[in-house]
Amino acid sequence: MSATPIDLDEPTRTELEAAAFRRLVQHLRERTDVQNLDVMNLAGFCRNCLAKWYRAAAEERGIPLPDAQARELIYGMPYDEWKAKYQK
């Protein structure tokens, strides 16, 4: 039995995963009422985890990506700005 329920070629699978990831990031940007701690307690990861995973993926491909830039990609704004506006 395959790990995926349907047979997809690698580029299509990657494209679908990327689209799902972008939708997840957009959802987290829109749900500023949900704190990272809430997400971490329920799901075991948070916005900062996504930023770290993004940075690690970039670094695996030889692309330097500082934490601040990775967080900005996930938060949609500088992290300090997000904290000032939304962190409780």
N, C-alpha and C positions, 0 to 999 in steps of 0.2 A: 504494500500500500504506500502511495506517495505521501509526502509531508503536506502537500497542498490538495484541496478537494477537487481542483480542476487543473488540467494541464495548461500551463502558460509558458510561453517562451520567456527567456531571461529578460530581454528588454521590456516586454509588456509587464512582467511581474514587478520589475524595478519602477516602471512608470506608475503603476497602481499603488505601490508602497509609498512612493514619493508624494502622490496626490493625497493619500490617507494621512501621511505625516503633516503635509501642509494644512490639511483640514484640522487636525488635532491642534497644531500651533495656533491657527486662527481662532479655534474654539477657546483655547486657554487665554488668548489675548482679549477676547470678548467677555470672558467670565472673570473680570477683575475682582468680583465679589468673593471669589473662591481663593482662599489663601494657600500658599505653597504647603503649609503644614497640614491643611485639610486634605490636599491631594496626596501628600506623602503618607498620611495615616491610612487613607483608603486604598491607594493604588500602589504604594511602595516606591513611587518616583514623583518628581515635581518638575516645575519649569527649569530649575537649576540643573537637575539631572539631564534633561533634554539638551540643555546648552553644553554640558560636559560631554555628552555622547556625540553631539554635533562636532565639537572641537576635536575629540578623539578621532572621529572618522576623517576629518580634514587632515589631521596630523598623520594618520596612516597613509594618506595619499600625498604626503610631502607638502601640504598646504598649511603654513603657519596661521593659526587663528587664536588670538589672545582670548582669554575668558571673557573680558568685557565685550568684545565684538560678538562672540558666540551668544552671550546672554542677550545682547541687543537684537540679534536675529530672532531669538525666541520671544522675547518680551515685546518687540516692536518699538522699543525706545530704550534709551540708556537705563540700566538696572537701577541706578540711584534715583532717577526720575520716577520709575515705576513704584519703587519703595515709598517715595514721598507721597505719591498720589493714592496708592492703593493698599499698602501693607498696614495691617492693623496691629 
